């Protein structure tokens, strides 16, 4: 009887997954992760998707097919109303559901069964995660051909355990890739999201809703708050609200949105920030004064006021405080 992978195999998979999410680009990371997952749970093909929920309509906006033909999604779109597995998985987020096309589960779903037969799919296993407040969902399906056995309970449990880690690693790789493209760094306390030019949230780290609701208590996704969009010039720039700060940068055909709660460093004037950043980077009072056209004694007074305003007592604390601001 087939058994699931052991603890050491799972631990090794998760360590590699974490490493690859930092080292590889988005697609390369997904391809590598699914290739390694296949060693734990044999399968013939897979689908990894991210989408948004608007009202009752779910729309996938990023789909990665692993060893499956591109026209799978075109065919599926024609039978999606009969896809009971997708309905079951999104209705029970976090629960992995395993079925076979020969099960009573698909009774009466002739078009869906024809779709599966067309792509040589006989056994399916699906897991969905839903971030309802942000209007986001993630889904991963594994497929086996008729000649392969049905997925076992041990394999189902293993996939249920690993799926949230795969979703998180994929998100991390995608955000890192766009940060590199936009040449922006992440900061302490920042929650990052990816948004379309129209403001549709395409991906988001956990905590986005909490941060945005600090400024707009009734906000729900999947679109960014209209006041935020209105405050950004052409959808990019910096917004400073009463309780949060948001920065938006262009990244390929999307926007990288970084939001955080306000910190004391946000109260600095432009001149104070110039001096603080230069001092934290190692410039002397004289070097800062020469560059800004002010006396070293004036720089010293500014720094004394800065330390009091920010409640710090060392250059290291000042640097950490500044890094917390976008």
C-alpha positions in Angstrom: 0.0 0.0 0.0 1.3 3.5 -0.9 2.2 5.8 1.9 2.8 9.5 2.1 6.3 11.1 2.4 8.1 11.0 5.7 8.8 13.9 8.0 12.4 14.4 6.8 11.2 14.5 3.2 8.6 17.2 4.0 11.1 19.2 6.0 13.6 19.1 3.2 11.0 20.1 0.7 9.9 23.1 2.8 13.6 24.2 3.3 14.2 24.1 -0.4 10.9 25.9 -1.1 11.9 28.7 1.2 15.3 29.0 -0.4 14.0 29.0 -3.9 11.4 31.6 -3.2 14.4 34.0 -2.4 16.7 32.9 -5.2 14.5 32.3 -8.2 12.1 34.4 -10.3 8.4 33.8 -10.1 7.9 31.2 -12.9 11.2 29.5 -12.3 10.3 29.1 -8.6 6.8 27.7 -9.4 8.3 25.2 -11.9 11.0 24.1 -9.5 8.6 23.8 -6.6 6.1 21.6 -8.5 8.9 19.5 -9.8 10.0 18.8 -6.3 6.4 18.3 -5.1 6.1 15.5 -7.8 8.8 13.6 -5.9 6.5 13.6 -2.8 3.2 13.2 -4.5 3.5 11.7 -8.0 1.3 13.4 -10.6 1.1 13.9 -14.3 0.2 17.5 -14.5 -0.7 20.5 -12.4 -2.3 23.9 -12.3 -1.4 26.8 -10.0 -3.6 29.9 -10.1 -4.2 33.2 -8.4 -7.4 35.2 -8.9 -9.9 37.7 -7.6 -13.4 37.5 -6.4 -15.8 40.3 -7.4 -19.2 39.7 -6.0 -19.9 36.1 -6.7 -17.7 35.9 -9.8 -14.2 34.4 -9.5 -11.7 35.3 -12.2 -8.2 33.9 -12.5 -5.7 36.5 -13.6 -2.5 34.4 -13.3 -2.4 30.7 -14.2 0.7 28.5 -14.4 0.2 25.1 -16.1 2.8 22.4 -15.3 3.0 19.7 -18.0 -0.5 20.5 -19.2 -1.4 22.0 -22.6 -2.2 25.8 -22.9 -5.7 25.2 -24.2 -6.7 23.5 -20.9 -7.9 26.8 -19.6 -9.8 27.7 -22.8 -11.6 24.4 -22.6 -12.3 24.7 -18.9 -13.8 28.1 -19.3 -16.6 26.5 -21.4 -17.5 24.0 -18.6 -16.6 26.0 -15.5 -20.2 25.9 -14.3 -19.9 22.1 -14.0 -16.6 22.1 -12.2 -17.9 20.8 -8.9 -14.3 20.3 -7.6 -13.5 24.0 -7.9 -16.8 24.9 -6.1 -16.1 22.4 -3.3 -12.5 23.6 -2.8 -13.3 27.3 -2.7 -16.2 26.6 -0.3 -13.9 24.8 2.1 -10.7 26.9 1.9 -7.6 25.1 3.2 -9.1 21.7 2.7 -7.7 19.5 0.0 -10.3 17.5 -2.0 -9.4 14.4 -4.0 -11.8 12.9 -6.5 -11.8 10.7 -9.6 -13.9 11.2 -12.7 -15.5 7.8 -12.2 -16.8 8.9 -8.8 -20.5 9.8 -8.2 -19.1 13.3 -7.4 -19.2 14.1 -11.2 -22.5 12.4 -11.9 -24.5 14.5 -14.4 -21.5 16.7 -15.3 -21.1 15.4 -18.8 -19.4 18.5 -20.2 -16.9 18.6 -17.3 -16.2 14.9 -17.8 -15.6 15.4 -21.5 -13.2 18.1 -20.7 -11.3 15.8 -18.4 -11.2 13.0 -20.9 -9.9 15.4 -23.6 -6.9 16.2 -21.4 -6.4 12.6 -20.2 -7.4 13.5 -16.6 -8.9 10.8 -14.5 -7.8 11.7 -10.9 -7.8 15.2 -9.4 -6.7 16.8 -6.2 -7.5 20.5 -5.5 -6.7 23.0 -2.7 -7.9 26.6 -2.5 -7.1 29.4 -0.1 -9.3 32.5 0.1 -8.5 35.9 1.5 -12.1 37.1 1.4 -11.6 40.6 2.8 -9.0 41.4 0.1 -11.0 39.5 -2.6 -8.2 37.1 -3.4 -8.0 33.4 -3.9 -5.2 30.9 -4.7 -5.8 27.4 -6.1 -3.5 24.4 -6.9 -4.7 21.2 -8.7 -2.8 18.0 -9.4 -3.9 15.6 -12.1 -3.3 11.9 -12.9 -4.0 10.0 -16.0 -6.4 7.0 -16.2 -3.4 4.5 -16.1 -2.4 6.0 -12.7 -4.0 5.1 -9.4 -6.3 7.5 -7.5 -4.7 9.8 -5.0 -4.5 8.3 -1.6 -5.6 9.8 1.7 -2.0 10.2 2.8 -1.2 12.1 -0.4 -4.3 14.3 0.2 -3.2 15.1 3.7 0.4 15.9 2.5 -0.9 18.3 -0.2 -3.2 20.0 2.4 -0.2 20.5 4.6 2.1 21.8 1.9 -0.3 24.0 -0.1 -0.2 27.1 2.1 3.6 27.0 2.0 3.5 26.8 -1.8 1.1 29.7 -2.1 3.2 31.8 0.3 6.5 31.0 -1.5 5.0 31.7 -4.9 3.7 35.1 -3.6 7.1 35.9 -2.1 9.0 35.1 -5.4 6.5 37.2 -7.4 6.8 40.2 -5.1 10.6 39.9 -5.0 10.8 39.8 -8.8 8.7 43.0 -9.1 10.7 44.7 -6.3 13.9 44.0 -8.3 12.2 45.3 -11.5 11.0 48.5 -9.8 14.3 48.8 -7.9 12.5 49.3 -4.5 13.3 47.5 -1.3 11.0 46.1 1.3 10.9 47.7 4.7 10.1 46.8 8.3 6.3 46.8 8.8 5.5 47.1 5.2 2.7 45.0 3.6 3.1 44.5 -0.1 0.5 44.1 -2.7 0.5 43.9 -6.5 -2.2 45.9 -8.3 -3.3 46.4 -11.9 -3.3 49.9 -13.5 -7.0 50.0 -12.7 -6.4 49.3 -9.0 -7.4 45.7 -8.9 -5.4 43.8 -6.2 -3.8 40.9 -8.0 -1.7 39.6 -5.1 -1.2 40.6 -1.4 0.7 39.7 1.7 -1.3 38.8 4.8 -2.1 41.9 6.7 -3.0 44.2 3.8 -6.6 44.5 5.0 -5.6 45.4 8.5 -3.3 48.2 7.3 -5.7 49.7 4.8 -8.6 49.5 7.3 -6.6 51.6 9.7 -7.3 54.4 7.3 -10.5 53.2 5.7 -12.3 51.0 8.2 -14.9 49.7 5.7 -12.5 48.8 2.9 -12.8 45.5 1.2 -11.1 44.3 -2.0 -10.5 43.5 -4.6 -9.9 47.1 -5.7 -7.7 49.6 -3.8 -9.5 52.3 -1.9 -10.7 55.0 -4.3 -9.3 57.8 -2.1 -5.9 56.2 -2.3 -6.1 55.9 -6.1 -7.2 59.6 -6.3 -4.2 60.7 -4.2 -1.6 58.9 -6.4 -0.5 60.6 -9.5 -1.2 58.3 -12.4 -1.5 55.4 -9.9 2.1 55.8 -8.6 3.7 57.9 -5.9 3.4 58.3 -2.2 0.3 58.7 -0.1 0.5 59.9 3.5 -2.8 59.5 5.4 -3.7 60.1 9.0 -2.7 56.6 10.1 -0.9 54.9 7.2 1.6 55.5 4.4 1.4 53.9 1.0 4.0 53.9 -1.8 3.1 52.7 -5.4 5.7 52.0 -8.1 5.4 50.8 -11.6 6.6 47.2 -12.0 6.3 45.7 -15.5 2.6 45.9 -16.4 1.5 46.1 -12.8 2.1 48.3 -9.7 4.0 47.3 -6.6 2.0 48.8 -3.6 3.7 49.0 -0.2 1.6 50.0 2.8 2.4 50.5 6.4 1.3 52.3 9.5 2.7 55.7 10.2 5.8 56.0 12.3 7.5 58.9 14.0 10.0 59.3 11.1 7.0 60.4 8.9 6.8 63.6 10.9 10.3 64.8 9.8 10.6 67.8 7.5 12.5 67.3 4.2 15.6 69.0 5.7 15.4 66.9 8.8 15.1 63.8 6.7 18.1 64.8 4.5 20.3 65.3 7.6 19.1 62.1 9.3 19.6 59.9 6.3 23.1 61.3 5.6 24.2 61.0 9.2 22.8 57.4 9.4 24.8 56.6 6.3 28.0 57.7 8.0 28.6 61.3 6.9 30.2 63.7 9.4 28.6 66.9 10.6 31.0 68.9 8.4 30.3 66.8 5.3 26.6 67.2 5.7 27.0 70.9 6.3 29.1 71.4 3.3 26.7 69.5 1.0 23.6 71.3 2.4 25.3 74.8 2.7 24.8 75.0 6.5 27.3 75.2 9.4 28.3 71.9 11.2 26.9 73.4 14.4 23.5 73.7 12.7 23.7 70.1 11.6 24.5 69.2 15.2 21.4 71.1 16.5 19.2 69.5 13.9 20.4 66.0 14.9 19.8 66.8 18.6 16.2 67.8 17.8 15.8 64.7 15.6 16.9 62.4 18.4 14.4 64.0 20.8 11.6 63.9 18.2 12.1 60.3 17.3 13.0 59.1 20.8 16.3 57.5 19.7 19.7 57.7 21.4 22.1 56.3 18.8 23.0 56.3 15.1 21.9 52.6 14.9 18.5 53.4 16.3 18.1 56.3 14.0 19.0 54.1 11.0 16.4 51.5 12.1 13.7 54.2 12.5 14.4 55.6 9.0 14.3 52.1 7.4 10.8 51.8 8.8 9.6 54.6 6.6 8.9 54.3 2.9 
